[in-house]
Amino acid sequence: MSSTQKDQHEARSQYSQEADKPHRRKGEKPYSCDECGKDFTQAGHLKSHQVIHSGVKPYSCDLCGKSFNRAGSLKRHQLIHSGVKPYSCDECGKSFTQAGHLKTHQLIHSAVKPYSCDECGKSFAETRGLKNHQLIHSGVKAYSCDLCGKSFLRAGHLKTHQLIHSGVKEYICGLCAKAFARNEHLQKHLVTHSGIKVYSCDFCGKTFNNIQYRNIHLLIHTGNDVYCCDQCGKPFTTDAQLQQHMFSHIEERPYKCDLCEKTFKTPNQLNKHQQIHTRK
């Protein structure tokens, strides 16, 4: 047999072997993970996936030591240290290190809010927004201060509170050099230099440029301790009145009317609204 005939014979033999293999339909995923049941089109993809279940994380970041089970995951992580944000939003220009983060962000501009609260029906563009919102309904304050024990709904609120204990006062008045831990405290202080008396007594109308002076003055009229809102300074004679007032400072409207789906910040507002339907 000549070399040419030999080559042709081997080619026909190889073709015959390939033809004898079971034919795989397009989209078929014959490789399944024994741990979670996820299916894959290629054995290599299954093998890469199974690393997740092994707990082995052989790829470590040289800068922070964080470990990953895949080289691709490490590569994406390293973008954080590089400062490179190659994925930009066409709507607002905000940049991201990962394409997935950009895609999630773009839901804000699309007006699509696929994540809804089971309690009140409010919708959110991101799962993070829904998760934060649901804390309102749960009443759980999972973030506690190690120094004083005060608890908060959100990590950000705890972080802001901890500035009180840290002694760090990065907001400084340019007129008298007095320092404050929070910017809102500085803004309130600046009123004292303006000469404007924005805090007034609801009983006699007397005005003050300092909220503490106004609160001390209120004792003349009430004879009792005054409960003041730490957001706007408005005073109340009872704690219950203050707690009711605090709803005015939140953006959430968790109470929804079952008849017209209008939403409200407080249960009292909802009850008053529902009288409209009962009178009809």
PyRosetta script that sets phi, psi and omega in degrees:
from pyrosetta import init, pose_from_sequence

init()
pose = pose_from_sequence("MSSTQKDQHEARSQYSQEADKPHRRKGEKPYSCDECGKDFTQAGHLKSHQVIHSGVKPYSCDLCGKSFNRAGSLKRHQLIHSGVKPYSCDECGKSFTQAGHLKTHQLIHSAVKPYSCDECGKSFAETRGLKNHQLIHSGVKAYSCDLCGKSFLRAGHLKTHQLIHSGVKEYICGLCAKAFARNEHLQKHLVTHSGIKVYSCDFCGKTFNNIQYRNIHLLIHTGNDVYCCDQCGKPFTTDAQLQQHMFSHIEERPYKCDLCEKTFKTPNQLNKHQQIHTRK")
pose.set_psi(1, 130.0)
pose.set_omega(1, -179.8)
pose.set_phi(2, -71.1)
pose.set_psi(2, 165.5)
pose.set_omega(2, -179.4)
pose.set_phi(3, -64.4)
pose.set_psi(3, -35.6)
pose.set_omega(3, -180.0)
pose.set_phi(4, -65.7)
pose.set_psi(4, -44.5)
pose.set_omega(4, 178.7)
pose.set_phi(5, -64.1)
pose.set_psi(5, -35.7)
pose.set_omega(5, 179.2)
pose.set_phi(6, -64.6)
pose.set_psi(6, -42.7)
pose.set_omega(6, 179.2)
pose.set_phi(7, -63.1)
pose.set_psi(7, -41.6)
pose.set_omega(7, -179.6)
pose.set_phi(8, -65.4)
pose.set_psi(8, -38.2)
pose.set_omega(8, 179.6)
pose.set_phi(9, -64.8)
pose.set_psi(9, -42.4)
pose.set_omega(9, 179.9)
pose.set_phi(10, -65.7)
pose.set_psi(10, -37.7)
pose.set_omega(10, 179.5)
pose.set_phi(11, -64.5)
pose.set_psi(11, -43.3)
pose.set_omega(11, 179.6)
pose.set_phi(12, -65.5)
pose.set_psi(12, -36.5)
pose.set_omega(12, 179.9)
pose.set_phi(13, -65.9)
pose.set_psi(13, -43.1)
pose.set_omega(13, 179.3)
pose.set_phi(14, -64.4)
pose.set_psi(14, -41.6)
pose.set_omega(14, -180.0)
pose.set_phi(15, -62.7)
pose.set_psi(15, -40.2)
pose.set_omega(15, 179.8)
pose.set_phi(16, -63.6)
pose.set_psi(16, -39.5)
pose.set_omega(16, 179.1)
pose.set_phi(17, -65.2)
pose.set_psi(17, -41.3)
pose.set_omega(17, 178.9)
pose.set_phi(18, -64.9)
pose.set_psi(18, -38.1)
pose.set_omega(18, -178.5)
pose.set_phi(19, -67.6)
pose.set_psi(19, -28.9)
pose.set_omega(19, -179.0)
pose.set_phi(20, -75.1)
pose.set_psi(20, -16.4)
pose.set_omega(20, 179.9)
pose.set_phi(21, -70.9)
pose.set_psi(21, 147.0)
pose.set_omega(21, 177.7)
pose.set_phi(22, -59.0)
pose.set_psi(22, 136.1)
pose.set_omega(22, -178.9)
pose.set_phi(23, -79.1)
pose.set_psi(23, 127.3)
pose.set_omega(23, -179.7)
pose.set_phi(24, -94.7)
pose.set_psi(24, 123.8)
pose.set_omega(24, 178.9)
pose.set_phi(25, -73.6)
pose.set_psi(25, 152.4)
pose.set_omega(25, -179.4)
pose.set_phi(26, -62.1)
pose.set_psi(26, 130.6)
pose.set_omega(26, -179.9)
pose.set_phi(27, 88.7)
pose.set_psi(27, -7.1)
pose.set_omega(27, -179.8)
pose.set_phi(28, -69.9)
pose.set_psi(28, 140.2)
pose.set_omega(28, -179.0)
pose.set_phi(29, -124.0)
pose.set_psi(29, 87.8)
pose.set_omega(29, -173.8)
pose.set_phi(30, -81.9)
pose.set_psi(30, -9.0)
pose.set_omega(30, -176.4)
pose.set_phi(31, -103.6)
pose.set_psi(31, 115.6)
pose.set_omega(31, -175.0)
pose.set_phi(32, -114.7)
pose.set_psi(32, 144.1)
pose.set_omega(32, 177.4)
pose.set_phi(33, -82.1)
pose.set_psi(33, 126.7)
pose.set_omega(33, -179.5)
pose.set_phi(34, -68.6)
pose.set_psi(34, -23.5)
pose.set_omega(34, -176.4)
pose.set_phi(35, -79.9)
pose.set_psi(35, -47.4)
pose.set_omega(35, -173.3)
pose.set_phi(36, -123.1)
pose.set_psi(36, -6.8)
pose.set_omega(36, 176.3)
pose.set_phi(37, 84.6)
pose.set_psi(37, 0.4)
pose.set_omega(37, -179.7)
pose.set_phi(38, -66.2)
pose.set_psi(38, 140.0)
pose.set_omega(38, -176.3)
pose.set_phi(39, -106.0)
pose.set_psi(39, 152.7)
pose.set_omega(39, -178.0)
pose.set_phi(40, -139.1)
pose.set_psi(40, 154.1)
pose.set_omega(40, -180.0)
pose.set_phi(41, -82.1)
pose.set_psi(41, -24.8)
pose.set_omega(41, -177.0)
pose.set_phi(42, -129.2)
pose.set_psi(42, 147.9)
pose.set_omega(42, -179.8)
pose.set_phi(43, -62.8)
pose.set_psi(43, -35.3)
pose.set_omega(43, -179.9)
pose.set_phi(44, -63.6)
pose.set_psi(44, -38.0)
pose.set_omega(44, 178.5)
pose.set_phi(45, -67.0)
pose.set_psi(45, -39.1)
pose.set_omega(45, 177.1)
pose.set_phi(46, -62.6)
pose.set_psi(46, -43.9)
pose.set_omega(46, -178.9)
pose.set_phi(47, -61.3)
pose.set_psi(47, -41.9)
pose.set_omega(47, 178.6)
pose.set_phi(48, -64.9)
pose.set_psi(48, -39.8)
pose.set_omega(48, -179.4)
pose.set_phi(49, -64.5)
pose.set_psi(49, -39.5)
pose.set_omega(49, -175.1)
pose.set_phi(50, -63.8)
pose.set_psi(50, -17.2)
pose.set_omega(50, 176.6)
pose.set_phi(51, -61.5)
pose.set_psi(51, -31.0)
pose.set_omega(51, 180.0)
pose.set_phi(52, -58.3)
pose.set_psi(52, -42.8)
pose.set_omega(52, -177.1)
pose.set_phi(53, -77.4)
pose.set_psi(53, -20.4)
pose.set_omega(53, -176.9)
pose.set_phi(54, -73.5)
pose.set_psi(54, -24.6)
pose.set_omega(54, -177.5)
pose.set_phi(55, 82.3)
pose.set_psi(55, -4.2)
pose.set_omega(55, 180.0)
pose.set_phi(56, -78.9)
pose.set_psi(56, 129.9)
pose.set_omega(56, 178.5)
pose.set_phi(57, -127.5)
pose.set_psi(57, 82.8)
pose.set_omega(57, -173.0)
pose.set_phi(58, -79.6)
pose.set_psi(58, -9.2)
pose.set_omega(58, -175.9)
pose.set_phi(59, -104.8)
pose.set_psi(59, 112.9)
pose.set_omega(59, -176.2)
pose.set_phi(60, -114.4)
pose.set_psi(60, 144.0)
pose.set_omega(60, 178.1)
pose.set_phi(61, -79.7)
pose.set_psi(61, 127.4)
pose.set_omega(61, -179.0)
pose.set_phi(62, -68.2)
pose.set_psi(62, -22.1)
pose.set_omega(62, -175.2)
pose.set_phi(63, -88.8)
pose.set_psi(63, -39.2)
pose.set_omega(63, -176.8)
pose.set_phi(64, -123.4)
pose.set_psi(64, -7.9)
pose.set_omega(64, 176.6)
pose.set_phi(65, 83.9)
pose.set_psi(65, -2.7)
pose.set_omega(65, 179.8)
pose.set_phi(66, -64.8)
pose.set_psi(66, 139.0)
pose.set_omega(66, -175.4)
pose.set_phi(67, -110.1)
pose.set_psi(67, 154.0)
pose.set_omega(67, -176.8)
pose.set_phi(68, -138.5)
pose.set_psi(68, 155.0)
pose.set_omega(68, 179.6)
pose.set_phi(69, -90.3)
pose.set_psi(69, -6.2)
pose.set_omega(69, 178.2)
pose.set_phi(70, -135.3)
pose.set_psi(70, 147.8)
pose.set_omega(70, 178.7)
pose.set_phi(71, -64.5)
pose.set_psi(71, -37.6)
pose.set_omega(71, 179.9)
pose.set_phi(72, -63.4)
pose.set_psi(72, -37.8)
pose.set_omega(72, 178.4)
pose.set_phi(73, -66.0)
pose.set_psi(73, -39.7)
pose.set_omega(73, 177.1)
pose.set_phi(74, -63.7)
pose.set_psi(74, -43.2)
pose.set_omega(74, -178.8)
pose.set_phi(75, -61.2)
pose.set_psi(75, -42.3)
pose.set_omega(75, 178.1)
pose.set_phi(76, -65.0)
pose.set_psi(76, -39.8)
pose.set_omega(76, 179.6)
pose.set_phi(77, -62.7)
pose.set_psi(77, -39.8)
pose.set_omega(77, -176.0)
pose.set_phi(78, -64.4)
pose.set_psi(78, -17.6)
pose.set_omega(78, 175.7)
pose.set_phi(79, -63.3)
pose.set_psi(79, -29.8)
pose.set_omega(79, 179.4)
pose.set_phi(80, -60.2)
pose.set_psi(80, -44.1)
pose.set_omega(80, -178.9)
pose.set_phi(81, -73.7)
pose.set_psi(81, -28.7)
pose.set_omega(81, -177.7)
pose.set_phi(82, -74.3)
pose.set_psi(82, -24.3)
pose.set_omega(82, -177.5)
pose.set_phi(83, 82.3)
pose.set_psi(83, -1.9)
pose.set_omega(83, -178.9)
pose.set_phi(84, -79.9)
pose.set_psi(84, 128.5)
pose.set_omega(84, 177.5)
pose.set_phi(85, -126.4)
pose.set_psi(85, 85.0)
pose.set_omega(85, -171.4)
pose.set_phi(86, -77.3)
pose.set_psi(86, -10.2)
pose.set_omega(86, -176.0)
pose.set_phi(87, -106.5)
pose.set_psi(87, 112.3)
pose.set_omega(87, -175.3)
pose.set_phi(88, -114.1)
pose.set_psi(88, 144.0)
pose.set_omega(88, 177.8)
pose.set_phi(89, -80.6)
pose.set_psi(89, 127.3)
pose.set_omega(89, 179.8)
pose.set_phi(90, -69.3)
pose.set_psi(90, -22.9)
pose.set_omega(90, -176.9)
pose.set_phi(91, -79.8)
pose.set_psi(91, -47.4)
pose.set_omega(91, -173.4)
pose.set_phi(92, -122.7)
pose.set_psi(92, -7.7)
pose.set_omega(92, 176.9)
pose.set_phi(93, 85.3)
pose.set_psi(93, -2.4)
pose.set_omega(93, 179.9)
pose.set_phi(94, -65.5)
pose.set_psi(94, 139.5)
pose.set_omega(94, -175.2)
pose.set_phi(95, -110.9)
pose.set_psi(95, 154.6)
pose.set_omega(95, -176.7)
pose.set_phi(96, -138.8)
pose.set_psi(96, 155.2)
pose.set_omega(96, 179.7)
pose.set_phi(97, -80.2)
pose.set_psi(97, -25.0)
pose.set_omega(97, -176.7)
pose.set_phi(98, -127.4)
pose.set_psi(98, 147.1)
pose.set_omega(98, -179.5)
pose.set_phi(99, -63.2)
pose.set_psi(99, -36.3)
pose.set_omega(99, 179.6)
pose.set_phi(100, -63.1)
pose.set_psi(100, -37.2)
pose.set_omega(100, 178.4)
pose.set_phi(101, -67.4)
pose.set_psi(101, -38.6)
pose.set_omega(101, 177.4)
pose.set_phi(102, -63.9)
pose.set_psi(102, -44.1)
pose.set_omega(102, -178.6)
pose.set_phi(103, -60.8)
pose.set_psi(103, -42.0)
pose.set_omega(103, 177.7)
pose.set_phi(104, -64.4)
pose.set_psi(104, -42.8)
pose.set_omega(104, 179.5)
pose.set_phi(105, -61.0)
pose.set_psi(105, -38.9)
pose.set_omega(105, -175.1)
pose.set_phi(106, -64.6)
pose.set_psi(106, -16.9)
pose.set_omega(106, 176.0)
pose.set_phi(107, -63.0)
pose.set_psi(107, -27.3)
pose.set_omega(107, 178.9)
pose.set_phi(108, -61.2)
pose.set_psi(108, -41.7)
pose.set_omega(108, -177.6)
pose.set_phi(109, -80.0)
pose.set_psi(109, -23.1)
pose.set_omega(109, -174.9)
pose.set_phi(110, -79.0)
pose.set_psi(110, -14.9)
pose.set_omega(110, -176.1)
pose.set_phi(111, 71.3)
pose.set_psi(111, 2.9)
pose.set_omega(111, 175.8)
pose.set_phi(112, -79.0)
pose.set_psi(112, 124.7)
pose.set_omega(112, 179.6)
pose.set_phi(113, -127.5)
pose.set_psi(113, 84.1)
pose.set_omega(113, -172.3)
pose.set_phi(114, -79.4)
pose.set_psi(114, -8.6)
pose.set_omega(114, -175.6)
pose.set_phi(115, -106.3)
pose.set_psi(115, 113.7)
pose.set_omega(115, -174.6)
pose.set_phi(116, -113.6)
pose.set_psi(116, 144.9)
pose.set_omega(116, 177.5)
pose.set_phi(117, -79.2)
pose.set_psi(117, 128.1)
pose.set_omega(117, 180.0)
pose.set_phi(118, -69.4)
pose.set_psi(118, -23.0)
pose.set_omega(118, -177.1)
pose.set_phi(119, -79.7)
pose.set_psi(119, -47.0)
pose.set_omega(119, -173.2)
pose.set_phi(120, -124.7)
pose.set_psi(120, -6.3)
pose.set_omega(120, 176.7)
pose.set_phi(121, 85.6)
pose.set_psi(121, -2.6)
pose.set_omega(121, -179.9)
pose.set_phi(122, -64.7)
pose.set_psi(122, 140.3)
pose.set_omega(122, -176.1)
pose.set_phi(123, -109.8)
pose.set_psi(123, 154.3)
pose.set_omega(123, -177.4)
pose.set_phi(124, -138.2)
pose.set_psi(124, 151.9)
pose.set_omega(124, -180.0)
pose.set_phi(125, -77.2)
pose.set_psi(125, -28.5)
pose.set_omega(125, -176.8)
pose.set_phi(126, -126.4)
pose.set_psi(126, 152.4)
pose.set_omega(126, 177.3)
pose.set_phi(127, -63.5)
pose.set_psi(127, -32.4)
pose.set_omega(127, -180.0)
pose.set_phi(128, -61.7)
pose.set_psi(128, -41.5)
pose.set_omega(128, 178.6)
pose.set_phi(129, -63.5)
pose.set_psi(129, -41.8)
pose.set_omega(129, 178.5)
pose.set_phi(130, -64.8)
pose.set_psi(130, -43.4)
pose.set_omega(130, -177.9)
pose.set_phi(131, -62.4)
pose.set_psi(131, -42.5)
pose.set_omega(131, 178.0)
pose.set_phi(132, -64.4)
pose.set_psi(132, -41.3)
pose.set_omega(132, -179.2)
pose.set_phi(133, -63.7)
pose.set_psi(133, -40.9)
pose.set_omega(133, -175.7)
pose.set_phi(134, -63.7)
pose.set_psi(134, -18.6)
pose.set_omega(134, 176.6)
pose.set_phi(135, -63.0)
pose.set_psi(135, -29.6)
pose.set_omega(135, 179.5)
pose.set_phi(136, -61.6)
pose.set_psi(136, -44.2)
pose.set_omega(136, -178.7)
pose.set_phi(137, -73.3)
pose.set_psi(137, -33.9)
pose.set_omega(137, -175.5)
pose.set_phi(138, -73.5)
pose.set_psi(138, -30.9)
pose.set_omega(138, -177.0)
pose.set_phi(139, 74.6)
pose.set_psi(139, 0.9)
pose.set_omega(139, -178.6)
pose.set_phi(140, -76.2)
pose.set_psi(140, 128.2)
pose.set_omega(140, 176.3)
pose.set_phi(141, -112.8)
pose.set_psi(141, 87.9)
pose.set_omega(141, -169.9)
pose.set_phi(142, -80.2)
pose.set_psi(142, -12.4)
pose.set_omega(142, -174.7)
pose.set_phi(143, -107.6)
pose.set_psi(143, 110.8)
pose.set_omega(143, -175.6)
pose.set_phi(144, -114.0)
pose.set_psi(144, 144.3)
pose.set_omega(144, 178.3)
pose.set_phi(145, -79.1)
pose.set_psi(145, 126.9)
pose.set_omega(145, -179.1)
pose.set_phi(146, -68.4)
pose.set_psi(146, -22.1)
pose.set_omega(146, -175.2)
pose.set_phi(147, -89.7)
pose.set_psi(147, -37.9)
pose.set_omega(147, -177.1)
pose.set_phi(148, -123.4)
pose.set_psi(148, -8.9)
pose.set_omega(148, 177.0)
pose.set_phi(149, 84.3)
pose.set_psi(149, -3.9)
pose.set_omega(149, 179.9)
pose.set_phi(150, -64.6)
pose.set_psi(150, 138.1)
pose.set_omega(150, -175.9)
pose.set_phi(151, -110.0)
pose.set_psi(151, 154.4)
pose.set_omega(151, -176.1)
pose.set_phi(152, -139.0)
pose.set_psi(152, 154.2)
pose.set_omega(152, 178.4)
pose.set_phi(153, -70.4)
pose.set_psi(153, -35.5)
pose.set_omega(153, -172.0)
pose.set_phi(154, -127.5)
pose.set_psi(154, 151.0)
pose.set_omega(154, -179.4)
pose.set_phi(155, -62.3)
pose.set_psi(155, -36.4)
pose.set_omega(155, -179.8)
pose.set_phi(156, -63.3)
pose.set_psi(156, -37.6)
pose.set_omega(156, 178.5)
pose.set_phi(157, -67.1)
pose.set_psi(157, -39.2)
pose.set_omega(157, 177.5)
pose.set_phi(158, -63.9)
pose.set_psi(158, -43.1)
pose.set_omega(158, -178.8)
pose.set_phi(159, -61.5)
pose.set_psi(159, -41.6)
pose.set_omega(159, 177.9)
pose.set_phi(160, -64.2)
pose.set_psi(160, -43.3)
pose.set_omega(160, 179.9)
pose.set_phi(161, -61.2)
pose.set_psi(161, -40.1)
pose.set_omega(161, -175.4)
pose.set_phi(162, -64.2)
pose.set_psi(162, -16.4)
pose.set_omega(162, 176.0)
pose.set_phi(163, -61.6)
pose.set_psi(163, -29.1)
pose.set_omega(163, 179.5)
pose.set_phi(164, -61.4)
pose.set_psi(164, -42.9)
pose.set_omega(164, -177.6)
pose.set_phi(165, -79.7)
pose.set_psi(165, -26.5)
pose.set_omega(165, -175.4)
pose.set_phi(166, -70.2)
pose.set_psi(166, -25.8)
pose.set_omega(166, -177.1)
pose.set_phi(167, 81.9)
pose.set_psi(167, -2.8)
pose.set_omega(167, 179.4)
pose.set_phi(168, -75.8)
pose.set_psi(168, 126.0)
pose.set_omega(168, 179.3)
pose.set_phi(169, -131.1)
pose.set_psi(169, 87.2)
pose.set_omega(169, -172.9)
pose.set_phi(170, -89.1)
pose.set_psi(170, -7.4)
pose.set_omega(170, -179.3)
pose.set_phi(171, -101.3)
pose.set_psi(171, 110.2)
pose.set_omega(171, -172.0)
pose.set_phi(172, -114.4)
pose.set_psi(172, 134.5)
pose.set_omega(172, 177.7)
pose.set_phi(173, -72.5)
pose.set_psi(173, 126.3)
pose.set_omega(173, -179.3)
pose.set_phi(174, -73.9)
pose.set_psi(174, -10.6)
pose.set_omega(174, -177.9)
pose.set_phi(175, -96.9)
pose.set_psi(175, -35.8)
pose.set_omega(175, -178.1)
pose.set_phi(176, -129.1)
pose.set_psi(176, -1.0)
pose.set_omega(176, 177.2)
pose.set_phi(177, 70.6)
pose.set_psi(177, 10.4)
pose.set_omega(177, 176.0)
pose.set_phi(178, -68.0)
pose.set_psi(178, 138.7)
pose.set_omega(178, -175.0)
pose.set_phi(179, -109.7)
pose.set_psi(179, 151.6)
pose.set_omega(179, -177.3)
pose.set_phi(180, -137.6)
pose.set_psi(180, 151.1)
pose.set_omega(180, 179.8)
pose.set_phi(181, -77.7)
pose.set_psi(181, -27.9)
pose.set_omega(181, -177.0)
pose.set_phi(182, -127.5)
pose.set_psi(182, 146.1)
pose.set_omega(182, -177.7)
pose.set_phi(183, -62.9)
pose.set_psi(183, -37.7)
pose.set_omega(183, -179.3)
pose.set_phi(184, -64.4)
pose.set_psi(184, -30.0)
pose.set_omega(184, 176.8)
pose.set_phi(185, -70.1)
pose.set_psi(185, -38.3)
pose.set_omega(185, 176.0)
pose.set_phi(186, -62.6)
pose.set_psi(186, -43.5)
pose.set_omega(186, -179.0)
pose.set_phi(187, -61.3)
pose.set_psi(187, -39.8)
pose.set_omega(187, 177.3)
pose.set_phi(188, -66.2)
pose.set_psi(188, -38.7)
pose.set_omega(188, 179.4)
pose.set_phi(189, -64.5)
pose.set_psi(189, -38.6)
pose.set_omega(189, -178.1)
pose.set_phi(190, -59.9)
pose.set_psi(190, -24.0)
pose.set_omega(190, 177.7)
pose.set_phi(191, -61.5)
pose.set_psi(191, -32.7)
pose.set_omega(191, -178.4)
pose.set_phi(192, -65.2)
pose.set_psi(192, -27.5)
pose.set_omega(192, 178.6)
pose.set_phi(193, -84.3)
pose.set_psi(193, -20.4)
pose.set_omega(193, -174.9)
pose.set_phi(194, -76.1)
pose.set_psi(194, -22.0)
pose.set_omega(194, -176.0)
pose.set_phi(195, 85.6)
pose.set_psi(195, -8.2)
pose.set_omega(195, 179.1)
pose.set_phi(196, -81.9)
pose.set_psi(196, 132.6)
pose.set_omega(196, 179.4)
pose.set_phi(197, -105.3)
pose.set_psi(197, 92.5)
pose.set_omega(197, -172.2)
pose.set_phi(198, -88.3)
pose.set_psi(198, -14.0)
pose.set_omega(198, -177.3)
pose.set_phi(199, -100.9)
pose.set_psi(199, 116.8)
pose.set_omega(199, -175.9)
pose.set_phi(200, -117.1)
pose.set_psi(200, 154.1)
pose.set_omega(200, 177.4)
pose.set_phi(201, -83.5)
pose.set_psi(201, 125.9)
pose.set_omega(201, -178.9)
pose.set_phi(202, -71.2)
pose.set_psi(202, -15.3)
pose.set_omega(202, -177.7)
pose.set_phi(203, -90.3)
pose.set_psi(203, -43.4)
pose.set_omega(203, -175.2)
pose.set_phi(204, -123.1)
pose.set_psi(204, -7.7)
pose.set_omega(204, 176.4)
pose.set_phi(205, 87.1)
pose.set_psi(205, -3.7)
pose.set_omega(205, 179.3)
pose.set_phi(206, -61.2)
pose.set_psi(206, 140.9)
pose.set_omega(206, -176.2)
pose.set_phi(207, -112.0)
pose.set_psi(207, 153.9)
pose.set_omega(207, -177.6)
pose.set_phi(208, -140.4)
pose.set_psi(208, 152.4)
pose.set_omega(208, 176.2)
pose.set_phi(209, -96.5)
pose.set_psi(209, -1.2)
pose.set_omega(209, 179.8)
pose.set_phi(210, -130.7)
pose.set_psi(210, 128.1)
pose.set_omega(210, -175.6)
pose.set_phi(211, -65.3)
pose.set_psi(211, -33.8)
pose.set_omega(211, 179.0)
pose.set_phi(212, -65.1)
pose.set_psi(212, -39.9)
pose.set_omega(212, 178.5)
pose.set_phi(213, -63.6)
pose.set_psi(213, -39.6)
pose.set_omega(213, 179.0)
pose.set_phi(214, -64.0)
pose.set_psi(214, -42.4)
pose.set_omega(214, -178.6)
pose.set_phi(215, -64.9)
pose.set_psi(215, -38.8)
pose.set_omega(215, 176.5)
pose.set_phi(216, -63.5)
pose.set_psi(216, -41.2)
pose.set_omega(216, 178.8)
pose.set_phi(217, -61.5)
pose.set_psi(217, -37.7)
pose.set_omega(217, -177.4)
pose.set_phi(218, -59.7)
pose.set_psi(218, -26.1)
pose.set_omega(218, -179.4)
pose.set_phi(219, -62.9)
pose.set_psi(219, -26.0)
pose.set_omega(219, 177.6)
pose.set_phi(220, -60.3)
pose.set_psi(220, -39.6)
pose.set_omega(220, -177.0)
pose.set_phi(221, -85.2)
pose.set_psi(221, -38.6)
pose.set_omega(221, -173.1)
pose.set_phi(222, -91.4)
pose.set_psi(222, -33.6)
pose.set_omega(222, -176.0)
pose.set_phi(223, 72.4)
pose.set_psi(223, -0.3)
pose.set_omega(223, -178.9)
pose.set_phi(224, -128.2)
pose.set_psi(224, 170.5)
pose.set_omega(224, 175.5)
pose.set_phi(225, -61.3)
pose.set_psi(225, 147.1)
pose.set_omega(225, -179.7)
pose.set_phi(226, -107.9)
pose.set_psi(226, 135.6)
pose.set_omega(226, 177.8)
pose.set_phi(227, -99.2)
pose.set_psi(227, 114.2)
pose.set_omega(227, -175.4)
pose.set_phi(228, -111.9)
pose.set_psi(228, 143.0)
pose.set_omega(228, 178.1)
pose.set_phi(229, -73.7)
pose.set_psi(229, 126.9)
pose.set_omega(229, -179.7)
pose.set_phi(230, -77.8)
pose.set_psi(230, -4.0)
pose.set_omega(230, 178.3)
pose.set_phi(231, -92.0)
pose.set_psi(231, -44.6)
pose.set_omega(231, -175.3)
pose.set_phi(232, -125.5)
pose.set_psi(232, -8.1)
pose.set_omega(232, 177.3)
pose.set_phi(233, 86.5)
pose.set_psi(233, -0.7)
pose.set_omega(233, -178.1)
pose.set_phi(234, -64.8)
pose.set_psi(234, 133.8)
pose.set_omega(234, -177.0)
pose.set_phi(235, -93.7)
pose.set_psi(235, 153.6)
pose.set_omega(235, 177.1)
pose.set_phi(236, -140.8)
pose.set_psi(236, 150.0)
pose.set_omega(236, -178.3)
pose.set_phi(237, -82.9)
pose.set_psi(237, -19.0)
pose.set_omega(237, 177.7)
pose.set_phi(238, -131.5)
pose.set_psi(238, 154.8)
pose.set_omega(238, 178.3)
pose.set_phi(239, -66.0)
pose.set_psi(239, -34.0)
pose.set_omega(239, 179.6)
pose.set_phi(240, -61.5)
pose.set_psi(240, -40.3)
pose.set_omega(240, 177.8)
pose.set_phi(241, -64.5)
pose.set_psi(241, -39.7)
pose.set_omega(241, 178.8)
pose.set_phi(242, -64.2)
pose.set_psi(242, -45.2)
pose.set_omega(242, -178.9)
pose.set_phi(243, -62.4)
pose.set_psi(243, -37.6)
pose.set_omega(243, 177.2)
pose.set_phi(244, -65.5)
pose.set_psi(244, -40.0)
pose.set_omega(244, 179.5)
pose.set_phi(245, -64.9)
pose.set_psi(245, -34.6)
pose.set_omega(245, -175.7)
pose.set_phi(246, -59.5)
pose.set_psi(246, -22.8)
pose.set_omega(246, 177.3)
pose.set_phi(247, -62.1)
pose.set_psi(247, -25.3)
pose.set_omega(247, -177.3)
pose.set_phi(248, -69.7)
pose.set_psi(248, -18.4)
pose.set_omega(248, -177.7)
pose.set_phi(249, -94.4)
pose.set_psi(249, -8.8)
pose.set_omega(249, 179.4)
pose.set_phi(250, -94.3)
pose.set_psi(250, 149.9)
pose.set_omega(250, 180.0)
pose.set_phi(251, -86.7)
pose.set_psi(251, -22.0)
pose.set_omega(251, -177.1)
pose.set_phi(252, -67.2)
pose.set_psi(252, 143.6)
pose.set_omega(252, 175.3)
pose.set_phi(253, -127.4)
pose.set_psi(253, 75.9)
pose.set_omega(253, -169.9)
pose.set_phi(254, -78.5)
pose.set_psi(254, -8.5)
pose.set_omega(254, -176.2)
pose.set_phi(255, -103.0)
pose.set_psi(255, 114.7)
pose.set_omega(255, -173.4)
pose.set_phi(256, -114.4)
pose.set_psi(256, 138.3)
pose.set_omega(256, 176.1)
pose.set_phi(257, -75.4)
pose.set_psi(257, 127.3)
pose.set_omega(257, -178.6)
pose.set_phi(258, -70.5)
pose.set_psi(258, -20.4)
pose.set_omega(258, -175.7)
pose.set_phi(259, -88.8)
pose.set_psi(259, -37.1)
pose.set_omega(259, -178.2)
pose.set_phi(260, -127.2)
pose.set_psi(260, -2.0)
pose.set_omega(260, 176.6)
pose.set_phi(261, 68.0)
pose.set_psi(261, 13.0)
pose.set_omega(261, 173.8)
pose.set_phi(262, -70.1)
pose.set_psi(262, 143.7)
pose.set_omega(262, -175.2)
pose.set_phi(263, -112.4)
pose.set_psi(263, 154.7)
pose.set_omega(263, -176.0)
pose.set_phi(264, -139.9)
pose.set_psi(264, 159.2)
pose.set_omega(264, -178.9)
pose.set_phi(265, -81.4)
pose.set_psi(265, -31.5)
pose.set_omega(265, -175.8)
pose.set_phi(266, -127.2)
pose.set_psi(266, 155.7)
pose.set_omega(266, 177.0)
pose.set_phi(267, -64.8)
pose.set_psi(267, -31.0)
pose.set_omega(267, 178.4)
pose.set_phi(268, -63.8)
pose.set_psi(268, -42.2)
pose.set_omega(268, 178.7)
pose.set_phi(269, -63.0)
pose.set_psi(269, -39.5)
pose.set_omega(269, 178.6)
pose.set_phi(270, -64.3)
pose.set_psi(270, -44.9)
pose.set_omega(270, -179.1)
pose.set_phi(271, -61.3)
pose.set_psi(271, -42.2)
pose.set_omega(271, 178.3)
pose.set_phi(272, -63.4)
pose.set_psi(272, -42.0)
pose.set_omega(272, -180.0)
pose.set_phi(273, -62.8)
pose.set_psi(273, -41.8)
pose.set_omega(273, -175.4)
pose.set_phi(274, -65.3)
pose.set_psi(274, -18.4)
pose.set_omega(274, 176.1)
pose.set_phi(275, -64.8)
pose.set_psi(275, -25.8)
pose.set_omega(275, 177.2)
pose.set_phi(276, -61.4)
pose.set_psi(276, -42.0)
pose.set_omega(276, -178.2)
pose.set_phi(277, -73.5)
pose.set_psi(277, -35.8)
pose.set_omega(277, -176.9)
pose.set_phi(278, -72.3)
pose.set_psi(278, -26.5)
pose.set_omega(278, -179.8)
pose.set_phi(279, -75.7)
pose.set_psi(279, -18.6)
pose.set_omega(279, -177.2)
pose.set_phi(280, -73.6)
pose.dump_pdb("model.pdb")
